[in-house]
Amino acid sequence: MPTRQGAIHGPPAYPVPRLTSRPSPSRLWIKNPLAAFTANGLDAGGGIVVSGGIITELVPAGGQPSAPCSAVFDASAHVLLPGLINTHHHFYQTLTRAWGPVANAPLFPWLQNLYPVWARLTPVSLEVAVKVALAELLLSGCTTAADHHYLFPAGLEDAIDVEVGVVRELGMRATLTRGSMTLGTDDGGLPPQSTVQRPEVILADSERLIREYHERGDGAVIQIALAPCSPFSVTKEIMAESAAMAERLDVRLHTHLAETIDEEDFCQSMFGLRTVDYLDSVGWLGNRTWLGHGIHFDDDEIARLGAAGTAVAHCPTSNMRLASGTARVLELEAAGVPVGLGVDGSASNDASNMILEARQALYLQRLRYGASVPVERALGWATRGSAAVLGRSDIGQLAPGMQADLALFRLDDLRFSGSHDPVAALLLCGADRADRVMVSGQWRVVDGQIPGLDVAGLIAEHSAAARKLVNG
C-alpha cells in the first residue's frame, strides 16, 4: 500500500531536520505497514527504521532497509501515523465531564457553574484527573499533549509539579502551561475570588517552573509555557508581564481567545477593543503565541494573525458541544496561521481522544467548506500542524531525524469491515483506539493497553474523586 501524500492537499510540509549522529545500539524495522501517512508526502510504504529513539530511515514500498536491523515489527495489519499531538486541553476537567447542571449550557454559564466546583481541587484529585486524561490520550494515539492549567486554589500551588510527575510516569511528552487568573468577580471578571492569584505570585511561580522543568531542543519531554486564562479572567497587566517574561526566558505563550461572541462583547466592554486588538495591545501578537479556539475573527484579523505567525488550536468537539461557533480553519491556514487540533477540557468535549478529534475536525470543516476537504488534511492538523502550533520541528512527521513518536491502528473491528482505503477508514469509519503507540522509540501502548497501568483501579479512584468533587 503506497504512502499517502498528505502534503498534496494542505499547506506545504514543515522543514524536516537533518539526522544528527548519535549512538545506535539497535535498529528496529517497523515493516510493511498496511498504509503509512507520513504528513509530508515522503514514501514509507515499506516502513520505517528506528534507532536510539529517532527515525533513521524511511523504507519505500517494496524496499528493504539500507543496513541489517536487530529487530523487526510486522506492521502489515496496521496503519502507521506520526504520534498525534494535542495542542489544547484542561486535564483536571476529567473530574466534571457530563455533569448535569451544565450539560446544556453555553460557555459563560457553563464556567460560572463549574468554577466553584473546580475550586475544590486538591493535589490528590488533580493527580488522578491528569492520569486519566493522559492515559485516554495515549490510547487514542496521542504522544504529545499541551495542558492549560489556570486553577491554583489554596493547597494546589504545586499543580504543574503534579502534572510533570504524571507525564513522566506515562512516558509521554507535554507542554504544560502555567495558567493564571487575576480578574475575579469583585473586579468585573468571571471567576470567583477564591480562584484568582496576585500577579507577583503568578510570575514568581512561572519563572520557577521554567527554570526547573523547561527542556529545549529536539526530543524535549517537558516544556513550560505561560498562559493567562482568557480576557474575561485576567488583567491586561498580567498579560503584558507574561509576554515580557516569555520573551526574556524564550518560552511560548497561550491563552483562550475569540471562543464566543460573549467574549468578544466582554473585550469591547472591558477594554474597548476587539480580541485581536486586545492581543496586540498586550504584546501577544507574534509567533511565540498560540490561541485556544480562535473562532470569531474577521478577515482583517485573520490576515493580521497570519502576518504575525500567531497559531490557533482548533477544538471542534468543544466548539460544537458549547455551540461556540466554527473556526475558519482553511482561511486561517491560507493567511499563514499554523493550525493544530485540541480536544479541550474533558468537561466540554467530554473525552480526551485525538483520533476522534481529527474526525470531528474533518466533518466540521467540511460543513463549512464542502466535502472536498481531504481526510489527509485533517490528519495533518493533528500531526505536523499541531507540532508547528507548539513550536516544534522534531515531531509530527515520519522522516529521518524526527523523534520516533508513532501511532499504529488496526482495522479489524466490525466498523471497518468493507472499507477499502486504510487511511480514509481511520476517520470515516471512526477509529477510536490505537493498537500500538511509541514515544521516543519506546512502546507505550501494546495490544491496545498501557503496560503496567491498572485501568480498573484508575477508574474506581477517579470516579470516587469525581463524586467527591461535585458533592463538596
N, C-alpha and C positions, 0 to 999 in steps of 0.2 A: 504494500500500500504506500503510495508516494506521500511525502511530507506535504502538509497543507501550506500553501503560500500565503500566510496571514498578512503580509505587508502589502499585498496587491490592492486590497480594498480600503485600507486605512491610511493614516499618515505615515511618512517614512519611518523605517525602523530606527531605533536609537543606536548610537555607536556601540560596537562590540569591543570591549577592552582586549588588548593583546595578552596572550598567555604569558604569565610570569613563571620563571623557573623555580621549582621547589621540589623537595624530596617526594618521590612517588613510590611508596613501599609496596603498593599493589595496584592492579588495574582491573576494574570491573567493566565488562561489556554488558550493557543493557540491550539485549539483542532483538532485532527484527520486530519492533512493535507493530501491532495491528494498524496503527496510524500514529503519526507524530505531528503535533502542532508546535512549531519552533518559535513563533511570534516574530519572526524576522525574514521568512522566506527561504532560509537555508534548508538543505536536504538532510534529514536524519532518518530516512526510511529504513536504513539498516541498523539504526540505534545510535547509542552514544557510549563513549568510554569515560569512566570516572576514575580519578586518581587523586589522592590527597585532598578530598573534599571539593575538587574542581572538575568541571567538564573539560577533558583534554582533547577530545576528538568527536566529531560527528561522522558517522558511518553512512555513506549514501546507500540508497536502496540497492540491494543485491551485492553490496560490497562487504569487505572484511576490515577489521582494524588494521592499522599500519604496523602494529607490533603485537606479539602474543599478550593475552590477558590472563591473569591468575584466577579470575572468577568470571562466570557468565550467568546472567539472569535472563531467562527466556521470557520476553515480553510479548510474545505472539498473540496473547489474549488480551493485551492492554492497549489503551490509547495513552500516549505519552505526552505530557504537557510540562512546561515550566511550573514550578510551585506557584500557586495563586497568591496574590498579595492584597490584603485588606487595608484600605487607607483611612478608614474612619469607623470607630467603634466606641462603646462605653461598656467595658467588661462587667462593671458592677451591676448593670441593669438586668442581668440574667435572673436576679432575685425578684423582679417585679414584672415579668412578662405575663401577658394575658390577664392582667389584674382588672377585675370587673369594673371598678369605678372610673377607669379611663379607657375602657375597651372601645368606646365610640366617641372619643373626644379629639378635637384638633389640638395643635401644638401648645398654645398658651394655657388652656385649661388642663391639658394633659400634664404639663410641667407643674402648674400650681397645685395640683392634687398629689403629685409624686414627690416634690421637694421635701415635704415634712417626713415622708416615709424614708427617703434616701438619707436624710439627716441622722437616722438611727444606725447607719452602717458602723460596723466595728472591724478591727483588723481580721478577726476570725471569719466573719461573714464575707468580707471583701475577698479574702484568700480563696474561699470555696467558689465564690462567684467568678473570679478570674480563671480558676482551674476549669470550670465548666465551659466558659466562653472559649478558652484556648483549645481544649480537647475537641469541642464541637467544630471549631475552625479547622484544626488539624485533620480531623476525619473527613472534612469536605475538600481536602486537597490544598489547604492554605498553609504556607510555610512562613510567611511574614505578616505581622499584624500591627497596625497603629491603633493605640488606645488614647482616647481623650478623657482623662480623669480630672475633674474640676471640683470634687467634693472633699473637703478636709474638715469635717466637724471635729469637735474636741475628742481626742483619743485616736483620731485617724490621721495624724500629722505625717505618718510614715507610709502613706498609701502607695506611693510609687516604689518604695523599697519592697513592699509586699509583692507588687506586681513583678518586679525584677526576679524575685525568687521563684515564682511560678513559671515564668517564661523559661528560666534556666532549667527548671525541673522537667519541663516537657520538651526541651531541646529545640525550640523554635527561635525565630528572630522577631524582634519587636522594636518599633519606635514608640516609646512611652512619652506622652506629652504631659508636662506639669501644667495642668489647667489651673484656673483661678476664677473666683467670683468676688467682686468688691462692691457691687451696686445692689444693695438689699432693698426690701420693700420700704424701709424708712426714707430712702433717698430716691424713690421713684422706680426702682428696679423690680424684677420679677421674683427672685429667690428670697426666702425668709432670712432674717438677720443671722440666725444660728448657722447659716451655711457660708457666710462671707468671711473673708480674711483681710487683715491690714496689708497694704502694699509692701511694706518693709519685710513682713513675714514671708510673703509670696516670693519676693525677689531673692531673699537670702536662701530660701529652700531651693529655688530654681538653680541658683549658682552651685549650691552643694551637690545637687543631683547631677548636674553636668560634669562637675569635677570628678565625682565618684564613679559614674556609670557610663558616660557617653563614650562610645567607641567610634573611631574614624577609619575610613579606608575600606577596601574590599574585604568582605567576609565579616563585617561588623555584626555582632549578635544583638547588642542593646544600644539603642540610640535614644537620646533625650531631645525633645523639642519643647518650646514654650507655647502655651495655649490658653490665653484668656478666653472664657467660655463663649461669649456672644455679646452683641451690642446692648442687649437688654439686661445683662447681669454684670457688666464691668464698666469702670470709668474710662474715659479717654486717656487719663494719666497712666493707668496700668498697661494699656495697650502700647502707648508710646515708650514707656520704660522697658517693657518686654522686647519691643523691637530693637531698642538700643542694646540691650543685653545680648540678644541673638546675634546682632552684628559683631559685637565685641568678642563673643565666645564662639562664633561661627557655628550656630545651630539653626534649625528651621523653626518656622512659626506656623501655628494652626489655630483656626477659630471657626465657629459657625458663621455663615453669612448668607443673606438672601434666601433663607429657607422658606419663609412665608411672607404674605402681604402684610400680616400683622407686624412682622419685624421691620419691614420697610417703613410702615407708618410710625413705628416707635422711633426709628432713626430720625425721621423727619421731625417728629415732635420733640425729641430729647436733644438732638444735636443740630437740627436744621439742615441735615444732609441726607442724600440718598446713600445707599450702602457702600458703593464703590468710592464715592467722595469721602465718606467717613473713613474707609480703609486708607485712602491716600493721605488724609489729614493726620493720621497717627503713625505714618511711616511704614505701612504694611504693604503697599502696592509694589511688589517686586518678586523676584524669582526664588526668594527664600520662603515664601508663603504658600500654603495650600489651604483651601477653604472647604468646609463641610457643607455639602448640598449645592449651593450656587445656582439656585433656580431662577430667581426673579431679577435678571439683568436685561437691560435694553441693549440695542445694537451698539450704541456708543460705548457702553460699559464693557461689553464683550470684547470690543476692539482694544480698549484700554488694558483689560486683563491680559489679553494675548500679547500686546506690545511689552508688557512688564514681565511676562513669563510666569504670572501667578497661576497656580494649579487648582483644580477642582476635584473633590472626591464626590462622585455621583453615587447617591444612595437610593436606588429606585424603589425597593420594597418599603422602606420607611416613608418615602415621599408619597407612595400610594396609600399606605396604612393611615397616615395622618392627613391625607388629602391636601398635601402642601403644594403640589404642582409638579411639573415635569421639566427637568433641566434640558437646556438646548445644547445637547452634547455635540452634535455634528457641527453646529455653528461655533461652539467654543473651540473645538479642535481646529476648524478651518482658520480661526483667528490666531492660532498658535498657543492656545491654552492646553497644557498637559492635563489629561483626564484619566482618572482611575476609578475603581469601584470601592465602596464601603458598605458593610452590612448595617452600619449604625447600631445603636443600642438595642439590646435584646428585650427592650420594653416598647420598642416602636417598630420591630421587624416581624415577628418576635423570635428570631432564630439567629444563629451565627454560622451561616452556611454559604461559602463563597461561590461554589459552582452553581447553586441555585440563584445567587445574586446575579451572576453573569446571564443566566436565563431571563431573569426579570428585566435586566438592563436591555437585553436584545428586544424583548417584547414591548417594553415601554417606549423605546426609541423607534421601533417600527410603527407604533401607534402615532407617533409624531411625524415621522419622515417617510413611512412606507415600507412595504415588505422586502424591499431590496437591500435594507441594512443587513450586511452579512453576519453569519454566525462567527466567522473569524474575527470580525471587528470587535464583537462583544468579548470574545476570549482575549483579544489584545488589550482591552481596557483592564481586564482582571490580571494581566501579566506585565507586559512591557510598559503599558500606560500607568499602571499603579506604581511600578518601580520609579518611573520618572517623577510622579507626584511626590514620592518620598525622597527624591534627590539621589537615587541610587542607580548606578550603571553596572552593577555586578550581579544583579538578579533580574528575573522576569523574562529571560530568553534562554533558548538552548543554543549555545555557541561555545567554541573553545575559549577558555579563560573565564567563563561565567561560573558562579557558585553552583555546585551540584545540588540544587533545590528542585525537586521533581514531584509531580503528582501523576499517578498511573491509575486509570479507571478501567474496570472490566465492563463488558456489555452483555453479560449472560443472564441478567434479570429478565423477567417476563416483559417489563416495559420496553425493552429493546428488541424483542422478537420481531423479525420482519424488517428491521432497519437496514439501510444499505450504505450510508455514508457514516463512518465511525465518528468523525469529529462533529458533524452536524448532530448526530444522535445524542451526544453528551448534553446539549442544550434542548434540542427539540423533543427528546424523549424524557428529559428530566432526571439526568444523573444527580444523585444527592450524596454519594459517599465514595470516597477513594478506596481502592484496594491496597495500594502501596503509596507511601509518601516518604521522600528522602529530604533531609536537611543537611547541607554541608557534607554530603557523602554518607550520612548515617540514616538507616531506615528508622523512621519514627512511627510509621504505621505499617503493619504487616498483616496481610489477610483481613483487612478491614478493622483491625484492632490496634490499640496503642499498647505495646508491650509493657507489662507491669502496672497498668492502670486498672484499679478496681472500680469499674464503671458503676456497678450496682451500689457499692458503698458510697461512691461520689454522689450519685443521685439521691440516696437517702439523706446524706449530710446536707446537700444543697437544698432539698425540699424542706427539711426542717428549718434551715436558716431562712428560707423564703417566707415560711409561715410566721416565724418569729418576727421578722422584719415588718411585715404588713399589719400584724396584730399588735404591735407595740410592745 
